[in-house]
Amino acid sequence: MISGIYTLNYLLVLQHTTVAMINLGFTLLYLVPLYLNAKHQAKLAKTWLFILLMVHIAICTNLYVSNLSGFHLYYFLVPTGAFLLFNLEDKTEKIALSVLASLLYLYCENTPNNTPLLQLSEQMNHLIYQSVVLVNMIEVVIVLTLFVKQIENNEQQLRTQATTDALTGIANRRYFFQQTEQALAQAKLQQRSFSVLIIDFDLFKQINDNYGHFSGDACLKQVCSLIKDYIRQQDLFARLGGEEFVLSLVDTNNLEAILLAEKLCQLIANYPILIDEDTQINCTVSIGVASLTKDNDNLDTLLNQADKALYQAKDQGRNRVLSANAN
Ligand SMILES: Nc1nc2c(ncn2[C@@H]2O[C@H](COP(=O)(O)OP(=O)(O)OP(=O)(O)O)[C@@H](O)[C@H]2O)c(=O)[nH]1
């Protein structure tokens, strides 16, 4: 676009058709990277763009006008632009383009063009000089804004990775402990009810053995998404490891936790899991429940109790709920 504006300036203001036509040629060549990008040749597109820009700047400074116009200051666009547009691993391209831009800048700065195609007045040279500096400044602001955005996105991605289980997309073990310790402390302080469920898939090894590990994964993902959709926003559902999951329930007493666990058991047992286009399977889970009491008020003991109840549920035939608290 900037090249197009200069073309119009050469044609309409400075009225030099030859320079305007050469510049129009360059303007059209700037469209090639768009085509290459559409053809998924992103790296080639970027390289083309920067090489073309550097040749164009050299032609402007040493053919159209002289270095008094400051056109060669456009070489400052190359290092920042290349560092933003190329991928992190494209170090060679970034360094090579930056070195080339620096050398060309030095060449233009130290090579006066005594016979430019356009004989510019001092005022016009000054005007072009200012336009070049302004474009450079705008580019620096754009580049820095995009860099900050990129850093923010990366940080967000890292935060998500650090707290999420990669397979199921639910919270991971670390995040569960971090959040639940706080939630439990608050429940104790405010004398509110609090329960945990440990959910373990039944005979999951058989699912893997009969249908393959990928089908096992699909099963974990689909059941987790079913549970996640069913629970309240304030409940925290996380993967403890393997095929064992945990659910912490604020403001939920033992009876309410058992009722929820039984509902989940039923939902899961009746939920057809699609493991490929024409195979559906059903799986079941066993659930151990433990709730906050005066004698049982720390997370480790609550989880231990829920775990014991879970193994009793397994012993009693699976696909069922047992609570550690006597009701
Ligand atoms: N597909 C898949 N399998 C997993 C994953 N994590 C753990 N498993 C499998 O889960 C199975 C758990 O087996 P076991 O501990 O014997 O338990 P189970 O077969 O569910 O039997 P019970 O718990 O007694 O009902 C093992 O075969 C693990 O390989 C996973 O992320 N994906």
The ligand as an SDF file (V2000), in Angstrom:
LIG
                    3D

 32 34  0  0  0  0  0  0  0  0999 V2000
   -6.0200  -45.6800   26.9070 N   0  0  0  0  0  0  0  0  0  0  0  0
   -5.4950  -45.2920   28.0650 C   0  0  0  0  0  0  0  0  0  0  0  0
   -5.3130  -46.1790   29.0530 N   0  0  0  0  0  0  0  0  0  0  0  0
   -4.8260  -45.7690   30.2360 C   0  0  0  0  0  0  0  0  0  0  0  0
   -4.4670  -44.4340   30.4530 C   0  0  0  0  0  0  0  0  0  0  0  0
   -3.9930  -44.3250   31.7040 N   0  0  0  0  0  0  0  0  0  0  0  0
   -4.0590  -45.5580   32.2640 C   0  0  0  0  0  0  0  0  0  0  0  0
   -4.5660  -46.4270   31.3720 N   0  0  0  0  0  0  0  0  0  0  0  0
   -4.7860  -47.8590   31.5170 C   0  0  0  0  0  0  0  0  0  0  0  0
   -5.7570  -48.1240   32.4890 O   0  0  0  0  0  0  0  0  0  0  0  0
   -5.5700  -49.4640   32.9100 C   0  0  0  0  0  0  0  0  0  0  0  0
   -5.8300  -49.5600   34.3860 C   0  0  0  0  0  0  0  0  0  0  0  0
   -5.7680  -50.9000   34.7170 O   0  0  0  0  0  0  0  0  0  0  0  0
   -5.9600  -51.4330   36.1790 P   0  0  0  0  0  0  0  0  0  0  0  0
   -5.2340  -50.5640   37.1460 O   0  0  0  0  0  0  0  0  0  0  0  0
   -5.6090  -52.8710   36.1760 O   0  0  0  0  0  0  0  0  0  0  0  0
   -7.4680  -51.2080   36.5000 O   0  0  0  0  0  0  0  0  0  0  0  0
   -8.7550  -51.6740   35.7360 P   0  0  0  0  0  0  0  0  0  0  0  0
   -8.4710  -52.5620   34.5900 O   0  0  0  0  0  0  0  0  0  0  0  0
   -9.5290  -50.4400   35.4430 O   0  0  0  0  0  0  0  0  0  0  0  0
   -9.4770  -52.5270   36.8240 O   0  0  0  0  0  0  0  0  0  0  0  0
  -10.2360  -51.9930   38.1150 P   0  0  0  0  0  0  0  0  0  0  0  0
   -9.7170  -50.6320   38.4660 O   0  0  0  0  0  0  0  0  0  0  0  0
   -9.9470  -53.0020   39.1740 O   0  0  0  0  0  0  0  0  0  0  0  0
  -11.6900  -51.9740   37.7660 O   0  0  0  0  0  0  0  0  0  0  0  0
   -4.1580  -49.8910   32.5270 C   0  0  0  0  0  0  0  0  0  0  0  0
   -4.2320  -50.8350   31.4910 O   0  0  0  0  0  0  0  0  0  0  0  0
   -3.5480  -48.5980   32.0130 C   0  0  0  0  0  0  0  0  0  0  0  0
   -2.6490  -48.8300   30.9390 O   0  0  0  0  0  0  0  0  0  0  0  0
   -4.6390  -43.5130   29.3680 C   0  0  0  0  0  0  0  0  0  0  0  0
   -4.3510  -42.3080   29.4540 O   0  0  0  0  0  0  0  0  0  0  0  0
   -5.1640  -43.9870   28.2030 N   0  0  0  0  0  0  0  0  0  0  0  0
  1  2  1  0
  2  3  2  0
  2 32  1  0
  3  4  1  0
  4  5  2  0
  4  8  1  0
  5  6  1  0
  5 30  1  0
  6  7  2  0
  7  8  1  0
  8  9  1  0
  9 10  1  0
  9 28  1  0
 10 11  1  0
 11 12  1  0
 11 26  1  0
 12 13  1  0
 13 14  1  0
 14 15  2  0
 14 16  1  0
 14 17  1  0
 17 18  1  0
 18 19  2  0
 18 20  1  0
 18 21  1  0
 21 22  1  0
 22 23  2  0
 22 24  1  0
 22 25  1  0
 26 27  1  0
 26 28  1  0
 28 29  1  0
 30 31  2  0
 30 32  1  0
M  END
$$$$
